[in-house]
């Protein structure tokens, strides 16, 4: 298994993901640059968090046109695994790889950086296959534009096709308004596409994989990927 982690100008979570994949999970990792035109035979591509190109226009709007994204989009459309975390999720939405989904400014218009709790909604994806659907996983967020939004038809399809990966919940696993940090529609924190090979989520599992941080709930998400492929 060989992962490719893309670095854009302004990425700041790329090294976090590289460290976790290499050091915690002993996986092969290829460091990909935004100007590359070759995915270097990677099996799984990660678009990390950060502020690609300074988040000018909209978050992810410029990164979507980076040379590497031509290859990522083609790879994804052919069934390759792609995961976008935070800014990476925004880039996937801008690229049209997650349908009509978009991420708006947080409803409080503030940048939010804190721990949240996530409830997995399905075991039908490699990202969530081995997760406990009754458990609340503590995963941090750090974003200013994380409010998930889409139209009613798309929302129905996401629910009907088990494309919702996670919802924000309280520490007991109860999905409620008070646990929604950014105003996301139906507390949605992550989704997948119809063929379930493209994944986007706002919370950062790579920031919850090292025991030195006092939280390893993120390890279960990455372990699910490794055990399911």
Backbone as JSON, one array per atom type, in Angstrom:
{
  "sequence": "XXXXXXXXXXXXXXXXXXXXXXXXXXXXXXXXXXXXXXXXXXXXXXXXXXXXXXXXXXXXXXXXXXXXXXXXXXXXXXXXXXXXXXXXXXXXXXXXXXXXXXXXXXXXXXXXXXXXXXXXXXXXXXXXXXXXXXXXXXXXXXXXXXXXXXXXXXXXXXXXXXXXXXXXXXXXXXXXXXXXXXXXXXXXXXXXXXXXXXXXXXXXXXXXXXXXXXXXXXXXXXXXXXXXX",
  "N": [[0.85, -1.19, 0.0], [0.65, 2.1, -0.97], [0.76, 5.41, -0.15], [-0.04, 8.69, -1.3], [0.67, 11.96, -0.48], [-0.42, 15.14, -0.97], [1.12, 18.31, -1.28], [0.24, 21.63, -1.17], [0.88, 25.14, -1.84], [0.69, 26.69, 1.2], [-0.42, 24.56, 2.54], [-0.68, 22.96, 5.7], [-0.95, 20.68, 7.13], [0.11, 18.56, 5.94], [2.57, 17.36, 6.65], [1.86, 16.3, 9.1], [0.08, 14.25, 8.38], [1.81, 12.69, 6.81], [3.71, 11.93, 8.74], [2.08, 10.37, 10.47], [1.21, 8.26, 8.77], [3.7, 7.15, 7.95], [5.27, 6.8, 10.35], [3.59, 5.99, 12.46], [1.92, 4.06, 11.32], [3.62, 2.69, 9.62], [3.62, 2.8, 6.76], [4.19, 3.04, 3.2], [4.98, 6.16, 1.83], [4.53, 8.69, -0.52], [5.66, 11.87, -1.2], [3.92, 14.35, -2.67], [3.98, 17.13, -4.89], [2.32, 20.23, -5.58], [2.71, 21.02, -8.2], [3.4, 18.76, -9.55], [2.95, 16.27, -12.12], [2.44, 13.67, -12.02], [1.35, 10.87, -10.29], [2.92, 8.98, -9.24], [2.53, 6.22, -9.01], [0.91, 5.77, -6.77], [-1.41, 4.29, -4.46], [-3.38, 5.39, -2.96], [-4.58, 8.57, -2.47], [-4.04, 11.51, -0.57], [-5.43, 14.58, 0.24], [-4.41, 17.13, 2.13], [-5.08, 19.15, 5.13], [-5.12, 22.76, 5.63], [-4.29, 25.96, 4.26], [-4.62, 26.31, 1.35], [-3.05, 28.07, -1.23], [-3.53, 30.41, 0.14], [-6.24, 30.5, 0.66], [-7.61, 32.22, -1.02], [-10.26, 33.76, -2.93], [-12.29, 31.38, -2.67], [-12.09, 28.84, -0.18], [-9.99, 26.34, -1.32], [-10.59, 26.86, -3.96], [-8.62, 27.79, -5.78], [-6.66, 25.84, -5.59], [-7.9, 23.71, -6.78], [-7.24, 23.97, -9.45], [-4.6, 23.33, -9.64], [-1.73, 21.76, -11.18], [-1.32, 19.06, -10.29], [-3.89, 18.29, -9.61], [-5.25, 17.65, -11.93], [-4.37, 15.09, -12.44], [-5.17, 13.84, -10.07], [-7.97, 14.07, -10.17], [-8.54, 12.57, -12.48], [-7.58, 10.07, -11.64], [-9.32, 9.59, -9.48], [-11.8, 9.46, -10.78], [-11.48, 7.15, -12.15], [-11.78, 5.29, -10.24], [-9.89, 5.28, -8.23], [-8.66, 5.62, -4.87], [-9.28, 8.49, -2.96], [-8.78, 10.91, -0.49], [-9.9, 13.74, 1.22], [-9.08, 16.03, 3.68], [-10.36, 18.48, 5.76], [-9.2, 21.37, 4.48], [-8.59, 19.86, 2.27], [-11.01, 18.52, 1.85], [-12.54, 20.7, 1.08], [-11.26, 21.29, -1.33], [-11.89, 19.0, -2.82], [-14.66, 19.36, -3.06], [-14.73, 21.74, -4.57], [-13.65, 20.72, -6.86], [-15.64, 19.22, -7.91], [-15.85, 16.56, -7.33], [-17.37, 15.53, -5.35], [-20.03, 15.77, -5.96], [-22.81, 17.93, -5.59], [-22.07, 19.06, -3.23], [-20.97, 21.5, -0.84], [-18.92, 23.75, 1.12], [-19.52, 26.1, 3.47], [-18.97, 29.34, 5.08], [-18.46, 29.1, 8.59], [-21.3, 29.25, 10.7], [-21.12, 30.99, 12.84], [-19.28, 32.74, 11.95], [-16.63, 32.59, 12.7], [-13.28, 31.36, 13.12], [-12.83, 28.05, 14.07], [-11.29, 26.03, 16.42], [-10.97, 23.14, 17.97], [-11.67, 20.2, 19.97], [-13.98, 17.81, 18.72], [-16.82, 15.58, 18.67], [-17.51, 12.65, 16.82], [-19.96, 10.7, 15.15], [-19.98, 7.69, 13.53], [-21.74, 6.88, 10.54], [-22.18, 4.75, 8.86], [-21.13, 1.45, 7.85], [-20.34, 0.89, 5.37], [-18.2, 1.81, 3.89], [-14.65, 1.95, 3.2], [-13.44, 3.64, 4.94], [-14.94, 3.66, 7.22], [-15.59, 1.09, 7.83], [-14.73, -0.66, 9.91], [-15.43, 0.68, 12.17], [-17.17, 1.45, 15.24], [-20.53, 1.9, 15.24], [-21.96, 2.92, 17.3], [-20.35, 4.37, 18.85], [-18.84, 7.43, 20.04], [-16.4, 9.28, 18.53], [-13.55, 11.1, 19.37], [-12.4, 13.76, 17.68], [-10.34, 16.35, 16.46], [-11.16, 19.66, 15.15], [-10.37, 22.35, 12.87], [-11.11, 25.04, 11.39], [-12.5, 27.62, 9.24], [-14.34, 27.63, 7.29], [-16.42, 25.41, 7.29], [-19.0, 24.62, 7.21], [-21.22, 22.38, 6.18], [-23.12, 22.08, 3.23], [-25.82, 21.45, 0.97], [-28.15, 20.8, -1.75], [-31.66, 19.83, -1.42], [-32.33, 17.5, -2.87], [-29.85, 16.25, -3.3], [-29.11, 15.86, -0.64], [-31.0, 13.97, 0.17], [-30.22, 11.8, -1.45], [-27.66, 11.32, -0.4], [-28.3, 10.4, 2.15], [-29.97, 8.19, 1.54], [-28.23, 6.49, 0.1], [-26.3, 5.78, 1.87], [-24.08, 7.55, 2.07], [-23.18, 9.35, 3.85], [-20.61, 9.86, 6.0], [-19.85, 10.68, 8.64], [-21.39, 12.27, 11.49], [-21.56, 15.2, 13.49], [-21.61, 14.89, 16.99], [-22.56, 14.58, 20.5], [-20.53, 13.72, 23.41], [-21.68, 11.36, 24.16], [-22.56, 10.22, 21.91], [-24.87, 11.19, 20.82], [-26.6, 12.79, 18.31], [-27.09, 16.1, 18.01], [-28.24, 19.54, 17.97], [-26.69, 21.19, 19.63], [-24.22, 20.03, 19.52], [-23.21, 20.62, 17.11], [-20.7, 22.21, 15.54], [-20.37, 24.14, 13.55], [-22.64, 24.74, 12.08], [-23.34, 22.94, 10.12], [-25.38, 21.26, 7.74], [-27.72, 18.98, 8.89], [-25.85, 18.14, 10.79], [-23.65, 17.1, 9.43], [-20.43, 15.83, 8.99], [-18.73, 14.59, 7.27], [-18.54, 13.07, 4.02], [-19.03, 10.67, 1.32], [-18.55, 9.75, -2.15], [-20.81, 8.44, -4.72], [-19.78, 5.97, -5.59], [-18.13, 5.38, -3.57], [-15.34, 5.76, -3.25], [-14.14, 8.13, -2.93], [-13.46, 10.42, -0.42], [-14.47, 12.86, 1.92], [-13.84, 14.89, 4.71], [-14.26, 17.16, 7.42], [-13.13, 17.2, 10.12], [-9.94, 16.33, 11.72], [-8.43, 13.42, 11.6], [-5.73, 12.69, 11.62], [-4.6, 14.19, 13.56], [-5.11, 12.94, 15.86], [-3.77, 10.56, 16.52], [-1.52, 9.86, 17.88], [-0.18, 8.75, 20.88], [1.12, 10.51, 22.53], [-0.31, 12.81, 22.31], [-2.5, 12.42, 23.78], [-4.83, 11.35, 22.76], [-6.14, 8.94, 20.68], [-8.18, 8.4, 18.93], [-8.36, 8.96, 16.24], [-6.77, 7.07, 15.04], [-8.31, 4.82, 14.68], [-9.85, 5.34, 12.46], [-8.0, 5.52, 10.32], [-6.91, 3.0, 10.56], [-9.1, 1.5, 9.8], [-9.16, 1.96, 7.05], [-6.77, 0.66, 6.26], [-7.25, -1.97, 7.06], [-9.37, -2.63, 5.47], [-8.74, -2.55, 2.81]],
  "CA": [[0.0, 0.0, 0.0], [1.46, 3.3, -1.08], [-0.03, 6.63, -0.04], [0.52, 9.92, -1.8], [0.15, 13.12, 0.23], [-0.17, 16.32, -1.8], [1.39, 19.58, -0.61], [-0.03, 22.85, -1.91], [1.34, 26.32, -1.11], [-0.25, 26.98, 2.27], [-0.77, 23.35, 3.3], [0.03, 22.88, 6.99], [-1.21, 19.39, 7.78], [0.7, 17.51, 5.11], [3.58, 16.62, 7.41], [1.14, 15.55, 10.13], [-0.4, 13.02, 7.76], [2.97, 11.89, 6.42], [4.25, 11.35, 9.97], [1.19, 9.31, 10.96], [1.25, 7.11, 7.86], [5.03, 6.53, 7.97], [5.81, 6.46, 11.66], [2.62, 5.29, 13.3], [1.38, 2.88, 10.62], [4.67, 2.08, 8.81], [3.19, 2.7, 5.37], [4.98, 3.76, 2.21], [4.38, 7.46, 1.53], [5.15, 9.52, -1.55], [5.33, 13.28, -1.01], [3.58, 14.91, -3.97], [3.99, 18.59, -4.92], [1.17, 20.72, -6.34], [3.06, 21.18, -9.62], [3.68, 17.45, -10.15], [1.98, 15.77, -13.09], [2.57, 12.22, -11.92], [0.99, 10.41, -8.95], [4.01, 8.09, -8.84], [2.0, 4.87, -8.74], [0.3, 5.67, -5.44], [-2.68, 3.57, -4.4], [-4.35, 6.17, -2.17], [-4.14, 9.97, -2.45], [-4.58, 12.33, 0.5], [-5.35, 16.04, 0.15], [-4.39, 17.48, 3.55], [-5.62, 20.42, 5.58], [-4.28, 23.94, 5.55], [-4.87, 27.14, 3.63], [-4.01, 26.25, 0.03], [-3.03, 29.33, -1.98], [-4.02, 31.47, 1.0], [-7.71, 30.49, 0.7], [-8.18, 33.34, -1.78], [-11.54, 33.49, -3.61], [-12.95, 30.48, -1.72], [-11.15, 27.78, 0.24], [-9.86, 25.24, -2.28], [-10.97, 27.26, -5.32], [-7.44, 27.87, -6.65], [-5.99, 24.53, -5.56], [-8.58, 22.81, -7.71], [-6.62, 24.11, -10.77], [-3.18, 22.97, -9.59], [-1.42, 20.68, -12.12], [-1.49, 17.73, -9.7], [-5.3, 17.95, -9.5], [-5.68, 16.99, -13.16], [-4.08, 13.67, -12.24], [-6.0, 13.35, -8.96], [-9.35, 13.95, -10.66], [-8.58, 11.42, -13.39], [-7.38, 8.9, -10.78], [-10.56, 9.38, -8.72], [-12.88, 9.07, -11.7], [-11.22, 5.76, -12.57], [-12.01, 4.43, -9.09], [-8.82, 5.36, -7.25], [-9.05, 6.15, -3.56], [-8.85, 9.85, -2.66], [-9.36, 11.42, 0.75], [-9.62, 15.14, 1.5], [-9.34, 16.38, 5.07], [-10.48, 19.92, 6.0], [-8.98, 22.07, 3.22], [-8.68, 18.84, 1.23], [-12.44, 18.33, 1.61], [-12.96, 21.88, 0.32], [-10.72, 21.13, -2.68], [-12.71, 17.97, -3.48], [-15.94, 19.97, -3.41], [-14.47, 22.67, -5.66], [-13.32, 19.93, -8.04], [-16.83, 18.52, -8.37], [-15.73, 15.12, -7.09], [-18.37, 15.14, -4.35], [-21.35, 16.21, -6.42], [-23.24, 19.3, -5.33], [-21.72, 19.44, -1.86], [-20.11, 22.66, -0.67], [-18.61, 24.09, 2.51], [-19.71, 27.53, 3.66], [-18.41, 29.9, 6.31], [-19.11, 28.69, 9.84], [-22.42, 30.14, 10.95], [-20.74, 32.04, 13.8], [-18.29, 33.57, 11.24], [-15.36, 32.54, 13.42], [-12.44, 30.17, 12.95], [-13.05, 27.17, 15.22], [-10.24, 25.04, 16.63], [-11.28, 22.45, 19.21], [-12.07, 18.8, 19.82], [-15.4, 17.52, 18.54], [-17.12, 14.15, 18.67], [-18.12, 12.19, 15.58], [-20.65, 9.42, 15.14], [-19.98, 7.06, 12.2], [-23.11, 6.64, 10.09], [-22.28, 3.57, 8.01], [-19.96, 0.58, 7.75], [-20.28, 0.48, 3.95], [-17.03, 2.39, 3.23], [-13.38, 1.5, 3.8], [-13.09, 4.61, 5.98], [-15.77, 3.44, 8.41], [-16.01, -0.31, 7.87], [-14.44, -1.33, 11.18], [-15.78, 1.56, 13.29], [-18.35, 1.15, 16.05], [-21.54, 2.9, 14.92], [-22.56, 3.43, 18.54], [-19.32, 5.1, 19.6], [-18.48, 8.8, 19.68], [-14.95, 9.38, 18.37], [-13.1, 12.46, 19.61], [-11.52, 14.17, 16.59], [-10.29, 17.81, 16.43], [-11.42, 20.44, 13.94], [-9.7, 23.65, 12.79], [-11.55, 25.61, 10.12], [-13.38, 28.78, 9.2], [-15.38, 27.33, 6.29], [-16.69, 23.98, 7.44], [-20.46, 24.41, 7.27], [-21.62, 21.54, 5.05], [-24.4, 22.45, 2.65], [-26.15, 20.95, -0.36], [-29.58, 20.94, -2.0], [-32.5, 18.8, -0.79], [-32.26, 16.25, -3.63], [-28.56, 15.63, -2.99], [-29.15, 15.41, 0.75], [-31.77, 12.72, 0.21], [-29.39, 10.75, -2.02], [-26.59, 11.02, 0.55], [-28.88, 9.57, 3.21], [-30.48, 6.92, 0.98], [-27.14, 5.66, -0.4], [-25.29, 5.63, 2.93], [-22.89, 8.3, 1.69], [-22.76, 10.2, 4.96], [-19.6, 9.14, 6.79], [-19.87, 11.07, 10.05], [-22.14, 13.44, 11.95], [-21.12, 15.74, 14.78], [-22.46, 14.43, 18.08], [-21.97, 14.85, 21.81], [-19.63, 12.65, 23.84], [-22.45, 10.13, 24.33], [-22.95, 9.73, 20.6], [-26.18, 11.72, 20.44], [-26.52, 13.85, 17.3], [-27.98, 17.18, 18.41], [-27.82, 20.87, 17.52], [-25.66, 21.75, 20.5], [-22.94, 19.39, 19.18], [-22.86, 21.05, 15.76], [-19.79, 23.34, 15.77], [-20.24, 25.11, 12.45], [-23.9, 24.93, 11.4], [-23.48, 21.99, 9.02], [-26.67, 20.66, 7.48], [-27.89, 17.68, 9.54], [-24.64, 17.79, 11.56], [-22.78, 16.29, 8.58], [-19.0, 16.14, 9.14], [-17.97, 13.94, 6.2], [-19.34, 12.32, 3.05], [-18.33, 9.97, 0.25], [-19.27, 9.8, -3.43], [-21.71, 7.31, -4.95], [-19.03, 4.72, -5.71], [-17.47, 5.23, -2.26], [-13.87, 5.73, -3.33], [-13.69, 9.5, -2.65], [-13.92, 10.73, 0.93], [-14.18, 14.19, 2.42], [-14.26, 15.14, 6.08], [-13.67, 18.37, 8.0], [-12.25, 16.91, 11.27], [-8.58, 15.88, 11.43], [-8.04, 12.18, 12.29], [-4.28, 12.61, 11.75], [-4.22, 14.91, 14.78], [-5.54, 12.14, 17.0], [-3.21, 9.23, 16.25], [-0.3, 9.68, 18.66], [-0.48, 8.69, 22.3], [1.67, 11.7, 23.17], [-1.32, 13.86, 22.24], [-3.58, 12.08, 24.71], [-6.04, 10.95, 22.04], [-5.81, 8.11, 19.51], [-9.4, 8.01, 18.23], [-8.15, 9.05, 14.8], [-6.12, 5.84, 14.56], [-9.31, 3.82, 14.27], [-10.3, 5.68, 11.11], [-6.97, 5.12, 9.37], [-6.84, 1.53, 10.65], [-10.21, 0.96, 9.01], [-8.71, 1.97, 5.66], [-5.74, -0.37, 6.05], [-7.82, -3.31, 7.24], [-10.45, -2.86, 4.52], [-8.23, -2.66, 1.44]],
  "C": [[0.88, 1.24, 0.0], [0.55, 4.53, -1.13], [0.71, 7.79, -0.69], [-0.13, 11.09, -1.07], [0.56, 14.37, -0.54], [0.1, 17.54, -0.92], [1.13, 20.73, -1.58], [0.65, 24.02, -1.19], [0.3, 26.68, -0.05], [-0.75, 25.76, 3.02], [-0.03, 23.37, 4.63], [-0.25, 21.61, 7.76], [-0.62, 18.23, 6.99], [1.71, 16.68, 5.89], [2.97, 15.83, 8.55], [0.69, 14.2, 9.57], [0.75, 12.11, 7.35], [3.56, 11.19, 7.63], [3.38, 10.17, 10.45], [1.26, 8.07, 10.08], [2.6, 6.39, 7.93], [5.42, 5.98, 9.34], [4.86, 5.67, 12.54], [2.15, 4.0, 12.64], [2.37, 2.18, 9.69], [4.25, 1.82, 7.36], [4.16, 3.44, 4.45], [4.24, 5.05, 1.85], [5.2, 8.19, 0.48], [4.7, 10.97, -1.32], [5.14, 13.92, -2.38], [3.48, 16.43, -3.88], [2.88, 19.06, -5.85], [1.45, 20.89, -7.83], [3.4, 19.85, -10.3], [2.58, 17.08, -11.14], [1.99, 14.25, -13.13], [2.26, 11.81, -10.48], [1.93, 9.33, -8.44], [3.53, 6.74, -8.32], [1.45, 4.7, -7.32], [-1.06, 4.99, -5.53], [-3.79, 4.39, -3.75], [-3.79, 7.59, -2.05], [-4.82, 10.72, -1.3], [-4.35, 13.81, 0.18], [-5.48, 16.57, 1.57], [-5.02, 18.84, 3.85], [-4.63, 21.56, 5.44], [-5.03, 25.1, 4.93], [-4.28, 27.26, 2.21], [-4.18, 27.57, -0.72], [-3.66, 30.48, -1.17], [-5.53, 31.52, 1.14], [-8.32, 31.69, 0.0], [-9.38, 32.86, -2.6], [-12.45, 32.69, -2.68], [-11.93, 29.43, -1.34], [-11.17, 26.66, -0.79], [-10.11, 25.63, -3.72], [-9.78, 27.34, -6.27], [-6.72, 26.53, -6.71], [-6.62, 23.55, -6.54], [-7.92, 22.84, -9.09], [-5.12, 23.82, -10.76], [-2.91, 21.81, -10.56], [-1.66, 19.29, -11.56], [-2.95, 17.3, -9.68], [-5.86, 17.35, -10.78], [-5.5, 15.48, -13.03], [-4.96, 13.08, -11.14], [-7.43, 13.12, -9.42], [-9.5, 12.75, -11.58], [-8.47, 10.11, -12.61], [-8.67, 8.56, -10.03], [-11.69, 8.88, -9.61], [-12.71, 7.65, -12.21], [-11.36, 4.79, -11.4], [-10.92, 4.44, -8.05], [-9.29, 6.0, -5.96], [-8.43, 7.53, -3.33], [-9.56, 10.3, -1.39], [-8.93, 12.87, 0.95], [-10.01, 15.47, 2.93], [-9.3, 17.9, 5.21], [-10.31, 20.68, 4.69], [-9.03, 21.1, 2.05], [-10.11, 18.53, 0.86], [-12.97, 19.49, 0.76], [-12.48, 21.78, -1.13], [-11.53, 20.09, -3.47], [-14.05, 18.54, -3.92], [-15.77, 20.93, -4.59], [-14.19, 21.93, -6.97], [-14.51, 19.19, -8.61], [-16.8, 17.03, -8.12], [-16.72, 14.61, -6.04], [-19.72, 15.75, -4.69], [-21.64, 17.68, -6.12], [-22.91, 19.78, -3.92], [-20.83, 20.68, -1.86], [-19.91, 22.93, 0.81], [-18.62, 25.61, 2.65], [-18.98, 28.02, 4.9], [-19.17, 29.36, 7.52], [-20.19, 29.71, 10.18], [-22.1, 31.24, 11.97], [-19.69, 32.99, 13.22], [-16.95, 33.63, 11.97], [-14.6, 31.28, 13.04], [-12.57, 29.34, 14.23], [-11.94, 26.13, 15.28], [-10.48, 24.38, 17.98], [-11.55, 20.97, 18.93], [-13.58, 18.71, 19.61], [-15.58, 16.0, 18.65], [-17.87, 13.81, 17.39], [-18.8, 10.85, 15.78], [-20.6, 8.86, 13.72], [-21.41, 6.7, 11.81], [-23.28, 5.36, 9.29], [-21.0, 2.75, 8.11], [-19.71, 0.16, 6.3], [-19.11, 1.1, 3.19], [-15.76, 1.89, 3.91], [-12.98, 2.41, 4.97], [-13.79, 4.3, 7.3], [-16.12, 1.97, 8.66], [-15.82, -0.96, 9.23], [-14.79, -0.47, 12.4], [-17.05, 1.11, 13.98], [-19.38, 2.25, 15.83], [-22.2, 3.5, 16.16], [-21.58, 4.29, 19.34], [-19.16, 6.53, 19.11], [-16.96, 8.9, 19.67], [-14.53, 10.85, 18.53], [-12.04, 12.84, 18.57], [-11.52, 15.7, 16.52], [-10.67, 18.41, 15.08], [-10.61, 21.73, 14.01], [-10.04, 24.26, 11.44], [-12.43, 26.83, 10.3], [-14.52, 28.59, 8.21], [-15.65, 25.83, 6.31], [-18.16, 23.64, 7.49], [-20.92, 23.65, 6.02], [-23.0, 21.96, 4.56], [-24.58, 21.8, 1.29], [-27.65, 21.14, -0.58], [-30.35, 19.73, -1.46], [-32.42, 17.46, -1.53], [-30.96, 15.5, -3.33], [-28.54, 15.11, -1.57], [-29.9, 14.1, 0.88], [-30.94, 11.56, -0.34], [-28.27, 10.34, -1.07], [-27.09, 10.11, 1.66], [-29.31, 8.2, 2.69], [-29.37, 5.96, 0.59], [-26.04, 5.41, 0.63], [-23.98, 6.31, 2.56], [-22.44, 9.28, 2.78], [-21.83, 9.4, 5.86], [-19.75, 9.4, 8.28], [-20.85, 12.22, 10.28], [-21.54, 13.9, 13.27], [-22.13, 15.32, 15.85], [-21.87, 14.87, 19.41], [-21.15, 13.65, 22.25], [-20.35, 11.33, 24.1], [-22.92, 9.56, 23.0], [-24.3, 10.21, 20.12], [-25.99, 12.89, 19.48], [-27.55, 14.92, 17.66], [-27.4, 18.52, 18.0], [-26.68, 21.43, 18.34], [-24.28, 21.16, 20.22], [-22.44, 19.8, 17.81], [-21.99, 22.3, 15.86], [-19.86, 24.45, 14.74], [-21.53, 25.37, 11.67], [-24.15, 23.99, 10.24], [-24.89, 21.4, 8.94], [-26.7, 19.25, 8.07], [-26.64, 17.2, 10.28], [-23.61, 17.01, 10.75], [-21.33, 16.77, 8.68], [-18.16, 15.51, 8.04], [-18.88, 13.13, 5.3], [-18.42, 11.56, 2.09], [-19.15, 10.1, -1.03], [-20.1, 8.53, -3.61], [-20.97, 5.98, -5.01], [-18.13, 4.47, -4.5], [-15.96, 4.98, -2.36], [-13.27, 7.11, -3.08], [-14.3, 9.94, -1.32], [-13.53, 12.15, 1.33], [-14.68, 14.34, 3.84], [-13.56, 16.38, 6.61], [-12.76, 18.06, 9.19], [-10.94, 16.24, 10.84], [-8.23, 14.59, 12.18], [-6.54, 12.07, 12.51], [-3.77, 13.34, 13.0], [-4.64, 14.16, 16.04], [-5.07, 10.7, 16.82], [-1.99, 8.91, 17.11], [-0.62, 9.74, 20.14], [0.07, 9.89, 23.06], [0.69, 12.87, 23.18], [-2.5, 13.59, 23.16], [-4.87, 11.67, 24.03], [-5.63, 10.15, 20.81], [-7.07, 7.67, 18.76], [-9.25, 8.08, 16.72], [-7.51, 7.82, 14.21], [-7.14, 4.84, 14.04], [-9.8, 4.08, 12.85], [-9.27, 5.23, 10.07], [-6.77, 3.59, 9.39], [-7.94, 0.88, 9.82], [-9.84, 0.91, 7.54], [-7.77, 0.81, 5.39], [-6.3, -1.78, 6.15], [-8.82, -3.65, 6.15], [-9.97, -3.0, 3.07], [-7.39, -3.93, 1.29]]
}
